[in-house]
Amino acid sequence: MSREHRPSGYVFPLPGSALLSTWREGYSLSKLKRDVMAGLTIGVVAVPLSMALAIATGVPPQHGLYTAIVAGAVIALTGGSRFNISGPTAAFVVILFPIVANHGLGGLLIATFMAGAILVALGLSRLGSLIQYVPYPVILGFTAGIGVVIALLQLPDFLGLAGVELGESTLHNLMLIGQALPSLSLAEVGIGLITLAALLIWPRLKTPVPAPLVGLAVGTLAATLLLLGGIEVDTIASRFSWELDGQSGSGIPPFAPSFTAPWHFPGADGAPLDINFALIQALLGPALAIALLAAIESLLCAVVADGLTRTRHDPNAELIGQGLGNLVVPFFGGITATAALARTATNIKSGAFSPIAAVVHSLVVLLAVVALAGVLGYVPMAALAALLFIIAWNMSEARHFVHTLKSAPASDVWVLVICFALTVVFDMVIAVAVGIGLAAALFIRRMAQLTHTQRLAAPDTGEHFPPEVALYKVSGPLFFGAAEKAITTLRVIDHSVRVVVLDMREVPSLDTTAMVALDTLRRELGEQGVGVIFVGLPPRIALKIKRSGIKREAGKLAIVSNLAHAQRMVRRWLGSSIAQGI
């Protein structure tokens, strides 16, 4: 084999490959202007979304803003997609909310750090093709379930219900909401409905001003009028307070994110977190789920961005970038981040050229925190709940969900429904694990159905074999799910058969389980005085069989390339050893 055609070895994924590729293409002032304008647009969109998603997760709104500032910039500079915009996303709400409930903000930040380390390991292991192995019904099932859970979590704020402390159990939360319905506030419902109407109507006007900004502005104006009229309305400033370096206030602290170790943030009991093995063990499952979901969402987002722009992303570099962002952001008070599809699509439509647009978006959010924290405090909670209703609806992909229920095979429908139900009733960690397990089991079953063994008559082959020979054709992959079914047929042979010929030219793969089954079959037939000939195995599979030790008892097994060779082997065996039983 020539040097040019030798398979290449491990290639280290290059962090920041997206940024480097844009520089190689040539970066000019005009392209910088495009990035700045796109960054300004997406930054304006990111401010309300980051606050709303942080609150939905169960933490104060500034932590969502810090995520967009720090993780948004770090991932853009070190990732493999030119257009991905990263920050807090709705997909994580279902995973993060229970972590906050059980382990507080500190536990969430440590879980984020652990997930970041897992993502870096996935990228370094070149597992960027991970998304290909998660079936569509699983993704659709848990995203639809997440949409339902997000909407449910917003009902208390949208309806203005008093004294509702939601937990991680959906059924229990529904009961709490039902018990609190008599405390419904018409003022809060009015603000929510006005905001919802603005969010639904504004996009139809086709203006460049983002709908989330307009919707929250309309909701904030309505809340201000109610407050001036003496009617109490729940806002960010009335709900949240802060204390930092001897200073305190309500709403959002008007400071840039500062370095603070994650374990210094409070746990579920309000005290600084005590890191121990039990905590790490408890957070490992959620961290794995966060990493898996971050990988799926960021790579899906990058694929969509490539389709819109006819570019190509580096999936492994993107995983490393996502991992580095989630490793760094907990030290600045930010929560879990990944690429956001809606913000990425807006970024592309706004004319972005490079990851610099994402960095500009982070700077815009930073400016909003430093200069407009007081104004952001006036945003009503009902308006944020209405914004999250829209996000939940878009995430649920209701049309695709219904279409899949109507058109998909029954097995895929069951996977979809089970993933959806587990996400809503329990949590996404269980839903993803069970969903992937079910999908894998169905895949194994389908592959096993493709594998079969058929006895052939001489006229079917064009080769002549004596009556003492049984010729079988084995088709399909021989693996643990199909080997026993395929080989069981071979155990039922006539007493007159002295040689079994297995035509395996249509066997593309063979695993250890199949080799053990073949060896067992060869031993059983050998005890009956029957020889076995394998025909047409690919060289790599034939080498596997030889290495496994199956071909150690000469005279009872042969591996040949074609049926003509098998015919000659049969004549030699039957002619020389028919009296000795092969």
C-alpha positions as CSV (number, residue, x, y, z in Angstrom):
1,M,0.0,0.0,0.0
2,S,1.4,3.4,-0.9
3,R,2.0,6.1,1.6
4,E,-0.7,8.3,0.0
5,H,-3.4,5.6,0.4
6,R,-2.6,4.5,3.9
7,P,-5.5,5.1,6.4
8,S,-4.8,8.1,8.5
9,G,-4.4,7.8,12.2
10,Y,-5.9,9.9,15.0
11,V,-6.2,13.5,14.1
12,F,-6.5,15.9,17.0
13,P,-9.6,18.0,16.7
14,L,-8.7,21.7,16.4
15,P,-10.6,24.0,18.9
16,G,-11.6,27.3,17.2
17,S,-11.7,25.7,13.7
18,A,-14.7,27.8,12.7
19,L,-12.9,31.1,13.6
20,L,-9.7,29.9,11.8
21,S,-11.6,29.0,8.7
22,T,-13.2,32.4,8.4
23,W,-9.8,34.1,8.8
24,R,-8.4,31.9,6.1
25,E,-11.2,33.0,3.8
26,G,-10.2,36.6,4.4
27,Y,-11.9,38.8,6.9
28,S,-12.6,42.4,5.9
29,L,-14.2,45.5,7.3
30,S,-17.4,44.8,5.4
31,K,-17.6,41.4,6.9
32,L,-17.0,42.8,10.4
33,K,-19.9,45.2,9.9
34,R,-22.1,42.3,9.0
35,D,-21.1,40.5,12.1
36,V,-21.6,43.5,14.3
37,M,-25.2,44.1,12.9
38,A,-26.1,40.4,13.4
39,G,-24.6,40.4,16.9
40,L,-26.6,43.5,17.8
41,T,-29.8,41.9,16.6
42,I,-29.3,38.6,18.3
43,G,-28.0,40.2,21.5
44,V,-31.3,42.1,21.8
45,V,-33.2,38.8,21.4
46,A,-30.9,37.0,23.8
47,V,-31.5,39.4,26.8
48,P,-35.2,38.5,27.4
49,L,-34.7,34.8,26.5
50,S,-31.8,34.4,28.8
51,M,-33.7,35.9,31.7
52,A,-36.8,33.8,31.1
53,L,-34.9,30.6,30.7
54,A,-32.9,31.1,33.9
55,I,-36.1,31.8,35.8
56,A,-37.7,28.7,34.3
57,T,-34.7,26.7,35.5
58,G,-35.3,27.9,39.0
59,V,-32.4,30.4,39.4
60,P,-32.3,34.3,39.4
61,P,-32.4,35.9,35.9
62,Q,-28.8,37.3,36.0
63,H,-27.4,33.7,35.8
64,G,-29.0,33.3,32.4
65,L,-27.5,36.6,31.3
66,Y,-24.1,35.6,32.6
67,T,-24.4,32.3,30.5
68,A,-25.0,34.3,27.3
69,I,-22.1,36.6,28.1
70,V,-19.4,34.1,29.1
71,A,-20.4,30.8,27.5
72,G,-21.7,32.5,24.3
73,A,-18.2,34.1,23.7
74,V,-16.1,31.1,24.8
75,I,-18.0,28.6,22.6
76,A,-18.0,30.9,19.6
77,L,-14.2,31.3,19.8
78,T,-13.4,27.7,20.4
79,G,-16.2,25.8,18.6
80,G,-16.5,24.3,15.1
81,S,-19.6,26.1,13.8
82,R,-19.4,29.6,12.3
83,F,-23.0,30.5,13.1
84,N,-24.1,28.8,16.3
85,I,-25.2,31.1,19.0
86,S,-24.9,29.5,22.4
87,G,-26.5,30.3,25.8
88,P,-29.3,29.0,28.0
89,T,-31.8,27.0,26.1
90,A,-35.3,25.6,26.7
91,A,-34.2,22.0,26.2
92,F,-32.3,22.1,29.5
93,V,-35.1,23.3,31.7
94,V,-36.4,19.8,32.4
95,I,-33.0,18.5,33.4
96,L,-31.8,21.6,35.4
97,F,-35.0,22.4,37.3
98,P,-34.7,19.2,39.4
99,I,-31.0,19.8,40.0
100,V,-31.7,23.2,41.4
101,A,-34.6,21.8,43.5
102,N,-32.4,19.1,45.0
103,H,-28.9,20.7,45.1
104,G,-29.4,24.4,44.7
105,L,-27.6,26.7,42.3
106,G,-24.2,25.4,43.5
107,G,-25.2,21.9,42.5
108,L,-26.3,23.1,39.1
109,L,-23.0,24.8,38.5
110,I,-21.0,21.7,39.5
111,A,-23.2,19.5,37.2
112,T,-22.5,22.0,34.4
113,F,-18.8,21.8,35.0
114,M,-19.0,17.9,34.9
115,A,-21.0,18.0,31.7
116,G,-18.4,20.3,30.1
117,A,-15.7,17.8,30.9
118,I,-17.7,15.0,29.3
119,L,-18.3,17.1,26.2
120,V,-14.6,17.8,25.8
121,A,-13.9,14.1,26.2
122,L,-16.5,13.3,23.5
123,G,-14.9,15.8,21.1
124,L,-11.4,14.6,21.8
125,S,-12.6,11.0,21.2
126,R,-13.9,12.2,17.8
127,L,-17.5,11.3,18.6
128,G,-19.0,14.2,16.8
129,S,-21.1,11.8,14.7
130,L,-22.9,11.0,18.0
131,I,-26.1,12.6,16.7
132,Q,-26.5,9.9,14.0
133,Y,-27.1,7.3,16.6
134,V,-30.0,9.0,18.4
135,P,-33.3,8.0,16.6
136,Y,-35.7,10.8,15.5
137,P,-38.6,9.4,17.6
138,V,-36.5,9.7,20.7
139,I,-35.5,13.3,20.0
140,L,-39.0,14.3,19.0
141,G,-40.5,12.5,22.0
142,F,-38.4,14.2,24.6
143,T,-38.4,17.7,23.0
144,A,-42.2,17.5,22.8
145,G,-42.3,16.4,26.5
146,I,-39.9,19.3,27.4
147,G,-42.3,21.7,25.7
148,V,-45.2,20.5,27.8
149,V,-43.2,20.6,31.1
150,I,-41.9,24.2,30.4
151,A,-45.4,25.4,29.7
152,L,-46.6,23.7,32.9
153,L,-43.9,25.4,35.0
154,Q,-45.0,28.8,33.7
155,L,-48.6,28.5,34.7
156,P,-48.2,29.9,38.3
157,D,-46.5,33.1,37.0
158,F,-48.9,33.5,34.0
159,L,-52.0,33.1,36.2
160,G,-50.5,35.0,39.2
161,L,-51.0,32.1,41.6
162,A,-49.9,32.7,45.1
163,G,-47.8,30.4,47.3
164,V,-47.0,27.7,44.6
165,E,-43.6,26.1,45.2
166,L,-43.2,23.7,42.3
167,G,-41.0,20.6,42.6
168,E,-39.6,18.0,40.2
169,S,-42.8,15.8,40.0
170,T,-45.1,16.9,37.2
171,L,-48.2,15.2,38.7
172,H,-47.5,16.8,42.1
173,N,-47.0,20.2,40.4
174,L,-50.4,19.8,38.6
175,M,-52.0,19.2,41.9
176,L,-50.4,22.2,43.5
177,I,-51.5,24.4,40.6
178,G,-55.0,23.1,40.8
179,Q,-55.2,23.8,44.6
180,A,-53.9,27.4,44.0
181,L,-56.4,28.3,41.3
182,P,-58.7,30.3,43.7
183,S,-55.8,32.8,44.1
184,L,-55.7,33.6,40.4
185,S,-54.9,37.2,39.6
186,L,-56.8,38.8,36.8
187,A,-54.1,41.5,36.5
188,E,-51.4,39.0,35.9
189,V,-53.5,37.0,33.5
190,G,-54.2,40.3,31.6
191,I,-50.5,41.1,31.3
192,G,-49.7,37.6,30.2
193,L,-52.5,37.6,27.5
194,I,-51.4,41.0,26.2
195,T,-47.8,39.9,26.0
196,L,-48.8,36.6,24.3
197,A,-50.9,38.5,21.7
198,A,-48.0,40.8,20.9
199,L,-45.6,37.8,20.5
200,L,-48.1,36.1,18.1
201,I,-49.1,39.2,16.1
202,W,-45.8,41.1,15.8
203,P,-43.9,38.5,13.6
204,R,-46.7,38.8,11.0
205,L,-45.8,42.5,10.4
206,K,-42.4,41.4,9.0
207,T,-40.4,44.2,10.8
208,P,-36.7,43.8,11.8
209,V,-37.5,44.5,15.5
210,P,-37.5,41.1,17.4
211,A,-40.8,39.9,18.7
212,P,-39.5,39.0,22.2
213,L,-38.3,42.6,22.7
214,V,-41.7,44.0,21.6
215,G,-43.7,41.5,23.6
216,L,-41.8,42.2,26.8
217,A,-42.0,45.9,26.2
218,V,-45.8,45.7,25.8
219,G,-46.1,43.6,28.9
220,T,-43.8,45.9,30.9
221,L,-45.9,48.9,29.8
222,A,-49.1,47.2,30.9
223,A,-47.6,46.3,34.2
224,T,-46.3,49.8,34.8
225,L,-49.8,51.2,34.2
226,L,-51.3,48.7,36.7
227,L,-48.6,49.6,39.2
228,L,-49.4,53.3,38.8
229,G,-53.1,52.5,39.4
230,G,-52.2,50.8,42.7
231,I,-52.5,47.3,41.5
232,E,-49.7,45.0,42.6
233,V,-47.9,43.1,39.9
234,D,-45.1,40.6,40.3
235,T,-41.9,41.7,38.5
236,I,-38.3,40.7,38.4
237,A,-37.5,43.4,40.9
238,S,-40.2,42.3,43.3
239,R,-39.3,38.6,43.0
240,F,-35.5,38.7,43.1
241,S,-32.9,40.4,45.2
242,W,-29.1,40.4,45.2
243,E,-26.2,41.1,47.6
244,L,-22.6,41.5,46.4
245,D,-19.5,42.9,48.2
246,G,-21.5,44.6,50.8
247,Q,-24.0,46.1,48.3
248,S,-27.6,44.9,47.8
249,G,-30.6,45.6,45.7
250,S,-33.6,44.1,43.9
251,G,-33.9,42.7,40.5
252,I,-30.6,42.2,38.5
253,P,-27.2,43.3,39.9
254,P,-25.8,46.0,37.6
255,F,-22.3,44.4,37.4
256,A,-20.4,42.3,34.9
257,P,-20.1,38.6,35.9
258,S,-17.1,38.1,38.2
259,F,-15.0,35.0,39.0
260,T,-16.5,32.9,41.8
261,A,-15.9,29.2,42.5
262,P,-19.0,27.1,41.9
263,W,-18.9,25.6,45.3
264,H,-19.2,29.0,46.9
265,F,-22.8,29.3,45.6
266,P,-25.6,28.0,47.8
267,G,-26.9,24.5,47.8
268,A,-30.6,23.6,48.3
269,D,-30.5,24.6,52.0
270,G,-29.0,28.1,51.2
271,A,-25.6,27.3,52.6
272,P,-22.4,27.0,50.5
273,L,-22.2,23.7,48.9
274,D,-20.1,20.9,50.5
275,I,-18.5,18.9,47.7
276,N,-18.1,15.2,48.5
277,F,-18.3,11.9,46.7
278,A,-22.0,11.4,47.4
279,L,-22.7,14.8,45.7
280,I,-20.6,13.9,42.7
281,Q,-22.3,10.5,42.4
282,A,-25.7,12.1,42.6
283,L,-24.9,14.7,39.9
284,L,-23.2,12.2,37.5
285,G,-26.4,11.0,35.9
286,P,-27.8,14.5,35.3
287,A,-24.3,15.6,34.0
288,L,-24.3,12.8,31.5
289,A,-27.8,13.7,30.4
290,I,-26.8,17.4,30.1
291,A,-23.8,16.4,28.0
292,L,-25.8,14.2,25.7
293,L,-28.5,16.8,25.2
294,A,-25.9,19.5,24.6
295,A,-24.2,17.4,22.0
296,I,-27.4,16.6,20.3
297,E,-28.7,20.1,20.3
298,S,-25.5,21.9,19.3
299,L,-24.7,19.4,16.5
300,L,-28.3,19.6,15.2
301,C,-28.1,23.4,15.3
302,A,-24.8,23.2,13.3
303,V,-26.3,20.9,10.7
304,V,-29.3,23.2,10.2
305,A,-26.9,26.2,10.0
306,D,-24.9,24.4,7.3
307,G,-28.0,23.8,5.4
308,L,-29.0,27.4,5.5
309,T,-25.5,28.7,4.5
310,R,-24.0,25.8,2.5
311,T,-21.0,25.6,4.9
312,R,-19.5,22.7,6.8
313,H,-18.9,22.6,10.5
314,D,-16.4,20.5,12.5
315,P,-18.5,18.4,14.8
316,N,-15.6,17.4,17.1
317,A,-14.4,20.9,17.5
318,E,-17.9,22.0,18.2
319,L,-18.2,19.5,21.0
320,I,-14.9,20.7,22.4
321,G,-16.1,24.3,22.2
322,Q,-19.3,23.5,23.9
323,G,-17.4,21.6,26.6
324,L,-15.0,24.5,27.2
325,G,-17.8,26.9,27.5
326,N,-19.5,24.8,30.1
327,L,-16.2,24.3,31.9
328,V,-15.6,28.0,32.2
329,V,-19.1,29.5,32.7
330,P,-19.8,28.0,36.2
331,F,-16.9,30.0,37.5
332,F,-18.8,33.2,36.5
333,G,-22.2,32.2,37.8
334,G,-23.5,31.0,34.5
335,I,-25.7,27.9,34.0
336,T,-25.6,25.2,31.3
337,A,-25.2,26.4,27.8
338,T,-25.6,25.0,24.3
339,A,-26.3,26.2,20.8
340,A,-29.8,27.6,20.4
341,L,-31.5,26.9,17.0
342,A,-33.8,30.0,17.0
343,R,-31.0,32.4,17.9
344,T,-28.7,30.8,15.4
345,A,-31.3,31.1,12.6
346,T,-31.8,34.7,13.5
347,N,-28.0,35.2,13.4
348,I,-27.9,33.8,9.9
349,K,-30.8,35.8,8.6
350,S,-29.2,39.0,10.1
351,G,-26.2,38.5,7.8
352,A,-23.6,37.0,10.1
353,F,-20.3,35.9,8.5
354,S,-18.2,34.5,11.4
355,P,-18.2,33.6,15.1
356,I,-17.4,37.3,15.8
357,A,-21.2,37.8,15.5
358,A,-21.7,35.6,18.6
359,V,-19.0,37.5,20.5
360,V,-20.8,40.8,19.7
361,H,-24.0,39.2,20.9
362,S,-22.3,38.5,24.2
363,L,-21.0,42.0,24.5
364,V,-24.6,43.3,23.9
365,V,-25.9,41.2,26.7
366,L,-23.0,42.4,28.9
367,L,-23.9,46.0,28.1
368,A,-27.6,45.4,29.0
369,V,-26.6,43.9,32.4
370,V,-24.3,46.9,33.2
371,A,-26.4,49.7,31.9
372,L,-30.0,48.5,31.9
373,A,-30.3,46.3,35.0
374,G,-32.7,48.7,36.6
375,V,-35.0,48.8,33.6
376,L,-34.9,45.0,33.3
377,G,-36.2,44.8,36.8
378,Y,-39.6,46.2,35.7
379,V,-40.3,43.2,33.4
380,P,-43.3,41.4,34.8
381,M,-43.1,37.7,35.5
382,A,-46.4,37.0,33.6
383,A,-44.8,38.5,30.5
384,L,-41.8,36.2,30.8
385,A,-44.2,33.3,31.3
386,A,-45.9,34.2,28.1
387,L,-42.6,34.3,26.2
388,L,-41.8,30.9,27.6
389,F,-45.2,29.6,26.4
390,I,-44.1,30.6,22.8
391,I,-40.7,28.9,23.3
392,A,-42.4,25.7,24.6
393,W,-44.9,25.6,21.7
394,N,-42.1,26.0,19.2
395,M,-40.0,23.4,20.9
396,S,-42.8,20.8,21.1
397,E,-43.0,20.6,17.3
398,A,-46.6,19.7,17.6
399,R,-47.1,19.3,13.8
400,H,-44.2,16.9,13.4
401,F,-45.4,15.0,16.5
402,V,-48.9,14.5,15.2
403,H,-47.6,13.6,11.7
404,T,-45.2,11.0,13.2
405,L,-48.1,9.5,15.2
406,K,-50.1,9.1,12.0
407,S,-47.5,8.0,9.5
408,A,-44.6,6.2,11.4
409,P,-44.4,2.5,11.9
410,A,-46.0,1.2,15.1
411,S,-42.7,0.5,16.8
412,D,-41.5,4.1,16.2
413,V,-44.8,5.5,17.5
414,W,-44.4,3.5,20.7
415,V,-40.9,4.8,21.2
416,L,-42.2,8.4,20.6
417,V,-45.1,8.1,23.0
418,I,-43.0,6.4,25.7
419,C,-40.2,9.0,25.5
420,F,-42.9,11.8,25.6
421,A,-44.7,10.3,28.6
422,L,-41.5,9.6,30.6
423,T,-40.3,13.1,30.0
424,V,-43.5,14.6,31.2
425,V,-44.2,12.3,34.1
426,F,-40.7,11.6,35.3
427,D,-37.7,13.3,33.8
428,M,-35.6,13.5,30.7
429,V,-32.7,11.4,32.0
430,I,-35.0,8.4,32.3
431,A,-36.8,9.3,29.0
432,V,-33.6,9.4,27.0
433,A,-32.1,6.3,28.5
434,V,-35.3,4.2,28.0
435,G,-35.9,5.7,24.6
436,I,-32.4,4.9,23.2
437,G,-32.7,1.5,24.8
438,L,-36.0,0.8,23.1
439,A,-34.8,2.1,19.8
440,A,-31.7,0.0,20.0
441,A,-33.8,-3.1,20.8
442,L,-36.0,-2.4,17.9
443,F,-33.0,-1.9,15.6
444,I,-31.5,-5.2,16.7
445,R,-34.9,-6.9,16.1
446,R,-35.1,-5.4,12.6
447,M,-31.5,-6.4,11.7
448,A,-32.2,-9.9,13.0
449,Q,-35.2,-10.2,10.7
450,L,-32.9,-9.5,7.8
451,T,-30.7,-12.5,8.7
452,H,-31.9,-15.9,7.5
453,T,-30.6,-19.3,6.5
454,Q,-31.9,-21.2,3.5
455,R,-31.1,-24.7,2.2
456,L,-30.4,-24.8,-1.5
457,A,-30.8,-27.5,-4.0
458,A,-28.0,-28.2,-6.6
459,P,-29.9,-26.6,-9.5
460,D,-30.1,-23.3,-7.5
461,T,-26.3,-23.0,-7.4
462,G,-25.0,-24.2,-10.7
463,E,-22.6,-26.5,-8.9
464,H,-23.0,-30.2,-8.4
465,F,-22.7,-31.7,-4.9
466,P,-23.3,-35.3,-3.9
467,P,-26.3,-36.3,-1.8
468,E,-24.1,-36.5,1.3
469,V,-23.7,-32.7,1.2
470,A,-26.1,-30.1,2.6
471,L,-25.7,-26.7,1.0
472,Y,-27.0,-23.7,2.9
473,K,-27.1,-20.0,2.1
474,V,-26.7,-17.6,5.0
475,S,-27.7,-14.0,4.4
476,G,-27.5,-10.9,6.5
477,P,-25.3,-9.8,9.5
478,L,-24.4,-12.5,12.0
479,F,-24.4,-10.8,15.3
480,F,-25.7,-11.5,18.8
481,G,-29.3,-10.7,17.9
482,A,-29.4,-12.9,14.9
483,A,-26.7,-15.6,15.2
484,E,-28.8,-18.1,17.2
485,K,-31.8,-17.9,14.9
486,A,-29.7,-18.3,11.8
487,I,-27.6,-21.2,13.1
488,T,-30.5,-23.2,14.7
489,T,-31.7,-24.2,11.2
490,L,-28.3,-25.8,10.6
491,R,-28.7,-28.2,13.5
492,V,-31.5,-30.0,11.9
493,I,-29.9,-32.1,9.2
494,D,-30.4,-35.6,7.7
495,H,-28.4,-38.5,9.1
496,S,-27.1,-39.1,5.6
497,V,-25.4,-35.7,5.4
498,R,-21.6,-35.9,5.8
499,V,-20.6,-32.3,4.9
500,V,-22.4,-29.0,5.5
501,V,-21.4,-26.2,3.1
502,L,-22.3,-22.7,4.2
503,D,-22.5,-20.1,1.4
504,M,-21.7,-16.9,3.4
505,R,-21.0,-14.5,0.6
506,E,-23.9,-12.3,1.7
507,V,-22.8,-12.0,5.4
508,P,-21.4,-8.5,5.7
509,S,-20.4,-8.7,9.4
510,L,-19.9,-11.3,12.2
511,D,-19.4,-10.6,15.9
512,T,-17.9,-12.7,18.8
513,T,-21.3,-14.2,19.7
514,A,-21.7,-15.5,16.1
515,M,-18.2,-16.9,16.1
516,V,-18.9,-18.8,19.4
517,A,-22.2,-20.1,17.9
518,L,-20.4,-21.2,14.7
519,D,-17.7,-23.0,16.8
520,T,-20.4,-24.7,18.9
521,L,-22.2,-25.8,15.7
522,R,-18.9,-27.1,14.2
523,R,-18.2,-29.1,17.4
524,E,-21.8,-30.6,17.4
525,L,-21.6,-31.5,13.7
526,G,-18.0,-32.9,14.2
527,E,-19.3,-35.2,16.9
528,Q,-21.7,-36.6,14.3
529,G,-18.9,-37.0,11.8
530,V,-20.0,-34.0,9.7
531,G,-17.5,-31.6,8.2
532,V,-18.2,-27.8,7.7
533,I,-17.0,-25.6,4.9
534,F,-17.4,-21.8,4.9
535,V,-17.7,-20.3,1.5
536,G,-17.1,-16.7,0.4
537,L,-16.3,-15.0,3.7
538,P,-14.7,-11.6,3.3
539,P,-11.0,-11.7,4.1
540,R,-11.4,-9.7,7.3
541,I,-14.1,-12.1,8.6
542,A,-12.2,-15.2,7.6
543,L,-9.2,-13.8,9.5
544,K,-11.4,-13.2,12.6
545,I,-12.5,-16.9,12.5
546,K,-8.9,-18.1,12.2
547,R,-7.8,-15.9,15.0
548,S,-10.7,-17.1,17.2
549,G,-9.3,-20.6,17.1
550,I,-12.2,-22.2,15.3
551,K,-10.0,-23.7,12.6
552,R,-7.7,-25.7,14.9
553,E,-9.1,-29.1,14.3
554,A,-8.0,-29.9,10.8
555,G,-10.2,-32.0,8.6
556,K,-13.5,-30.9,10.1
557,L,-13.6,-27.3,8.9
558,A,-12.4,-25.4,5.9
559,I,-12.7,-21.8,4.7
560,V,-12.8,-21.4,0.9
561,S,-13.4,-18.5,-1.5
562,N,-16.1,-20.0,-3.8
563,L,-18.4,-22.9,-4.4
564,A,-16.1,-24.5,-7.0
565,H,-13.3,-24.7,-4.4
566,A,-15.9,-26.1,-1.9
567,Q,-16.8,-28.8,-4.5
568,R,-13.2,-29.9,-4.7
569,M,-12.8,-29.9,-0.9
570,V,-16.0,-32.1,-0.6
571,R,-14.6,-34.6,-3.1
572,R,-11.3,-34.8,-1.2
573,W,-13.1,-35.2,2.2
574,L,-15.6,-37.8,1.0
575,G,-13.1,-39.7,-1.1
576,S,-10.4,-40.0,1.5
577,S,-12.3,-40.3,4.8
578,I,-15.7,-41.6,4.1
579,A,-14.9,-44.8,6.0
580,Q,-13.3,-42.9,8.9
581,G,-16.1,-40.4,9.4
582,I,-14.2,-37.4,8.1
